[in-house]
Amino acid sequence: MQREWYKIKNKSSEVSDIYLFNDIGTFGITAQSFIDEIKEYEDRELNIHINSLGGEVFEGMAIYSIIQRRTSKTTVYIEGIAASIASVIALAADEVIMSENSLLMIHNAWGGTQGEAKDMRKQAEILEKITNEIAEVYVKKTKIPYNEIVEMMDEETWLTAEEAVALGFVDSISEPIQVAAKYDVSKYKNITNKKVERILSLTKKREIKMTEELKTWFNSKVEEIIAKVKDGKGVETAESVNVEVTLADNEEIINKFSDLDGKVSSLNNSIAELEGEKETLVTEVARMNALLSKADAKGTDTIGEGDPSVVEKVVVKDANSNFFDNLVSKLN
């Protein structure tokens, strides 16, 4: 990690960037120093970039309160690790964005003291109180029930970006970034240095999963295309229907389009066959109409000169004429 705990960029612009890249507290910077540094930026937006394993809980809670009281928008970017009290600071912002190859960790407050038994008991009470305050911060952000948050803190829970956004700790996930810092997480029980290194070095683009809403929309588009292809009033092929899906690298969408292509191809083949049968039937109907007309001409007697007489009109029909009469009526 960098020696400095923070740095501020873009001091002259309308939006300033603060980089918190080390331990929080005595070995980095105190809450009072943080106040002194950012007070001149109260009327502008702040982007706070966090990459920290945490630090002193009291200093961190004070910084959390400072950020919460800001009237201008504050956005936190987690770029590496936001662990322990650093995760609390992150949640003070109006918006929290976590890079794909980052980690967020929550646990109970730690602390130590020297003295007799009553001093130890007092310290334990203070730690329990701070732990409860931290739990309330997580509940406020995530809307997860308090008892579930407490269980996660008891277990020292490490969350990937995908897990953090699913649980509501962060609002969105950004693209992976290059994280060059080295971490020593040996003091924690549920993570190893090797695992941290593997997650932080992630460079592949994450797969964007289809939401149920997107699936419903996509299926409706499939049905719409099929309905248009089936429409007898001017057949449309797949080439005449424009459907755009902007999500990239989504295997599920690609599979959907493959299935759709198969359905459209099958429908087009069926339509072509029906068109051929229709042409054949039209030709056959025309031929049979000609035969019927000829049969009418041959089956009618003419009346000669003289007294009128009743002559029975006999129509001779082909053996299949009833079948084709019915067919003609159906086509008409």
Secondary structure, DSSP 8 states (H G I E B T S, - for coil): --SSSEEEE-TTSSEEEEEE-S-BSTTS--HHHHHHHHGGGTTSEEEEEEEE--B-HHHHHHHHHHHHT-SS-EEEEEEEEEETHHHHHHTTSSEEEEETT-EEEE--------SSHHHHHHHHHHHHHHHHHHHHHHHHHH---HHHHHHHHHTTEEEEHHHHHHHTSSSEEE-----------TT-SS--HHHHHHHHT--S-------HHHHHHHHHHHHHHHHHHH-SSS---GGG--------S-HHHHHHHHHHHHHHHHHHHHHHHHHHHHHHHHHHHHHHHHHHHHHHHHT-----SSS-----------TTHHHHHHHHHHH-
